[in-house]
Amino acid sequence: MSTSTLNIGAAPAETDDDSSLAQRRTQRTGVRMPLCYRQLEDVLPQPPPSIPSQAAPLPEFTPSSNPTHVPSLHSTPFHTARNVFGLIRQFFSSVPPTHDPEEAATLEDISSIPTVSPADLDSVAEPQGPFHPYPNQSSFKLGNWYWNGGVKSQQSFKDLLDIVGSPDFDPGNVQHTPWDKINSRLGASVDDEGGDEWEDEDVGWHKTPVVIQVPFSRTTAQPDVRPYVAADLYHRPLVSVIREKLANVHDDEHFHYEPYELRWQPPHLPQEVNIQGELYTSPAFMQAHRELQSSPGEAGCDLPRVVAALMFWSNATQLTTFGNAKLWPVYMYFGNKSKYRRCRPSCHLGNHVAYFHKLPDSFKDFAGTYTEGKGIGRECTTHCQCELFQAQWRILLDDEFLEAYKHGIVILCCDGIVRRFYPRVFTYSADYPEKVLVATIRQLGGCPCSRCLTPMNMLHHLGTSGNRQQCTTLARSNTSRSQLVATARDIIYTNNLGVDSAAVESILKSHSWVPNNNAFSDSLGPFGFNIFIALVVDLLHEVELGVILTTLNKDLIHEVDRRYRQVPPFGPATIRRFSSNTSELSNMAARNFEDLLQCSIPVFDGLFPDAQNDIVISLLFTMAHWHGLAKLRMHSDLTLKILDDITTDLGEHFRLFKDTVCASYQTHELDHEVDARSCRQEREAAKRAENGKGKEKGKEKEKASGRDAPRPRQPRRKKSFNIQTYKFHALGNYVASIHLFGTTDSYSTEPGELEHHTPKGRYQRTNKRAFIHQLTRIERREACLRRIKQRQSQQGSHIEANAIASDPQLHHHIGLSEKTYDELGQYLRDHAGDPAARDFLPRLKEHILNRLEPETTESPAETLPCSDILFKRHRLYHHNLVRFNYTTYDVRRAQDVINPRTQHCTIMLLKNRNDDGHGGEYCFAKVIGIHHVNVVRLTNVYESRRIEFLFVRWYETVQDHAWDTCTLGRNAFGFVDPGVILRACHIIPAFSRHQRNPGDKHDWPEYYVNRNHTSFVDHDTLMRFHYGLGVGHMTARTEIEPSDSGETLINSTYSRVPASDNDDDDDDDKQDNDDDDRGYVGAEELNFFDQGLDASTESLTQALDEMFTSNHTFDYEN
């Protein structure tokens, strides 16, 4: 027997046993909440408000102050009603769109909770369904398992057992299947001989030779311009990819044909604010849609016109851990689809459109033929590499694509409506070396930025008004570049001067241009496309921890490593366990640098002298704060204003750190930097010797003969902290990029890096020779199998009995097991000397009485004596895990797992408003145990109620230095209703305070929590401390009131929503343990909104300025 902890004490409702949990629950009233925390108002997330079937007249809205949000000059734009979170969708046209993908969104689609999904092959096709080119269903299942099963693992083996163990599987049907012939048909492309009648539905790969013109200057033996066939490019026509995508019913369901503006107007804000998140809600998409609708249409065509938003990713990757097999894929995504689906490899939304090539090794032989073996030099080789890159993009941007860009493509969509689609390129995501190739600029030249012409000596002015003005007035444009490049190319290709000759340098060097034609500017420039704006910021590669000061003595370096090792992990992959030698920064991915930054404050606190310590900690705090805001998945105008202000503070803190702290130290290279420099110098020396630029042969042979002998390590060079870098300058571009294209996770290089796993897995299926062609065939096989499966799959997914632990509608899940228990008397005797067990039973009964509802209005719960309740069988039941589901700031569902036996055992709750202590809006506790008891009232001994509770130890806030910390109370033990817990939180010991008990590595006198480290552990926690600015945080609604001093303060308000009850669940439970996630049940969520909150009367932006004016602490609580 079990019931939700939010629904204890209700009278049993006489309902049908077959009714749902939500239908059977009843309301509870008159419950007295404990004084330490207040009632949780968690609301289930919802997709953006849907479009009503019959649009009714809607009230007028406050016009936006941003002129780019004026939808139309001729008609009133259509907008939806406000949903429970205060979100509104406003469209460009005055009529609702004919296709709304938000209607198909379910709670599971907007949930990040791991779900129990059925096997990929559960669906059964009709017996007479076509499986061509497979002869039958059994062969198709085996073929689909092999090609789409990913890397073979234990789960893959179980999937195979499910296939062969299925009643529909017939071994005789696969015995004579022509597997080689079928695989050949599945992987066929348009360049292969033969073909099949079903292949016209598909878009195959083309092979096109790439030819570049190599300039040999007058200083070479045979000066001239000669063609060179660099490689055979495997690519897919972009127009064909667009047609294939829109012809897929599964993809069309989630495709947004019309963009909209997402606005937020909760009751506590004085006016609506713009929300940035998806690309199809961004100003850039709205502007492109507005320009398309206002432009003259095609003659005699009245079809609806739609923007197909294209987003490109490209980056070279190593296919193997050892070896030199590399691949340079180009991925294309559609911005019309949600970023939450694009980032899932299982959705297969990353379209592989080309595999680029670098200059092959044979190019050296080609160049040596006309230079008497001397080669053409590094500068000319770099020029030819850029020529090859641009030539491959010209093949992709072919005449068919340019025709579609101008006149559109007519496609019959899956909803039966014929539309004309106009492809538009919005973003190009790449790391800095590849941005240099795309923008045709010099790498780390005098103007290293790919977006503006800010000179190198001005890059350190991050956040200043002059820097912001320079980024705007000195923006790069193709207008000024094209004429300069044309003149320089005429000098190179007509006059046979060198690429690095003085004549060319005098034309291009001042603005860091290179003498290469830009494929994007030449092809799409006439249509108004600006490639320099499309090169968006790259948080993955451009933001790192920075510099570790190696001037600290060895003891302090070891102390840094020791502290990082003791930082507890958090979540499944939020904060990972650190390595034993973190200070070496070796073998680290971008996520490891992110973890270093998020946990850096407790680690570095106290390692420097007091004056310098304050500067270092302030810099780390500001950088972590900026990093968290820059990675938010949902921004509003208010949070962007905060990010802009933090960017200014970040520049000031970095400059102060360089001028004061760095000036006091001499920093040197790390050991791995010395090794990398030595290897790099050896490679360059070998290249010089190969090109005839080294020393005489005798000395080279003597040097080569000594290479096998061990060489002493080179001395470490001095290395100063440098903020005159492109990465530092790029931090100032994030606010503008988010304003234009939406949040950074939509166009980060992270989805592209994640997609690299796909070709790496396919590479293992090749023979490792001429593998690019084999990769194209494997890609087609997998795509064809997915299309066949989508046509045949008709049955919906079934839900396992253990899926209740992943149900996002429940607030929490605690196992139903009653196999692990203690007799209360024996439990108290075993813990007689433990301070936690002092007055355990009276306090437990008092806690239960606070949660029980009165049986009658004449006898309220607070008047009942503790002796009126009994514990059935006098047992206390124990559990290992409790799962908490919560709605995140970006209106999605997430889950935290609490295990008292690990370091994942800290929770946060809303603090009682009458509490005068420190700590803002939240209180924190360490979970010691997860329990439940079956309570019986003396007035009705025949009915028991299951009551779940957590036994916790409260944290007490201390404020004796600049950074707030907390400590575990010596006797601050108590009980908590799981239904009022917000979520788990991350705490880190205050290492500078030393351990309280040297024998217990987890017992520290103080911990970092609340306004410093904890708010940076993930995005949702950060927005919980930006109280009132999280769209999905219904518990953090604020109203603004003027204070007596005339200043604007923010006072939190909340409205208590009555909870409800469920009847007991009679399902049997299984034993819960750390490795088994089955058999959990919890409370169902409340799904309504209190409209009684007062609206604001003052400017919220002014209040936010007051909240962030403090020098170091950044007090963003009220």
Secondary structure, DSSP 4 states (H G I P E B T S, - for coil): -B--GGGTTPPPP---TTS-HHHH-EE---PPPPTTB-----B---PSPPPPSSPPP----PPPS-GGG---SSSPPPBPPP-TT-EEEEESSSS--S--GGGG--TTTTB-S---PPPTT-----TT---TTSSSHHHHHHHHHHHHS-S--HHHHHHHHHHHTSTT--HHHHTT--HHHHHHHHT--TTSSS--GGGGGS---EEEEEEEEEEE-TTSSS-EEEEEEEEEEEE--HHHHHHHHHT-HHHHTT--SS-EEEEE--TTSSS-EEEE-SGGGSHHHHHHHHHHHHS---TT----EEEEEEEEEE--EESSSSS--EEEEEEEEETTS-HHHHT-GGG---EEEEEE-PPPTHHHHHHHHTTTT---HHHHHHHHHHHHHHHHHHHHS-HHHHHHHHH-EEEE-TTS-EEEEEEEEEEEE--HHHHHHHHTB-TT-SS--SSB---GGGTT-TTSHHHHHHHHHTB--HHHHHHHHHHHHHHHHTS---TT-HHHHHHHGGGTB-S---HHHHHHGGGT--HHHHB---HHHH-------TTS-HHHHHHHHHHHHHSPPBTTTTBPPPPTTGGG--S--HHHHHHHHHTHHHHHTTSS-HHHHHHHHHHHHHHHHHHHHHT-SSEEHHHHHHHHHHHHHHHHHHHHIIIIIGGG---B--HHHHHHHHHHHHHHHHHHHHTT-SS-HHHHHHHHHTSSS--PPPPPPB------SHHHHHGGGHHHHHHHH--GGGT-SHHHHHHTHHHHHHHTTS-SSSHHHHHHHHHHHHHHHHHHHHHH--SPPP--GGGGGG-TTBSEEEE---SSEEEHHHHHHHTTT-GGGTTHHHHHHHHHHHHSPPSBTTB-GGGS-GGGEEEGGGEEEEES-EEEEEE-TTS-EEEEEE-TTSS--EEEEEBPTT--SSSTTEEEEEEEEEEEEEEEETTEEEEEEEEEEEEEEEEEEE-SSSS-EEEEEEEEEEEE-GGGEEEE---EE-GGG--SSTT-TT--S-EE-TTTTGGGSSHHHHHHHSTT--TT-TT-EEEEEE-TTS-EEEEEE--PPP-EE-PPB--------SS---SEE-PBPB----TTPPPP-S-HHHHHHHHT-SSSS-----
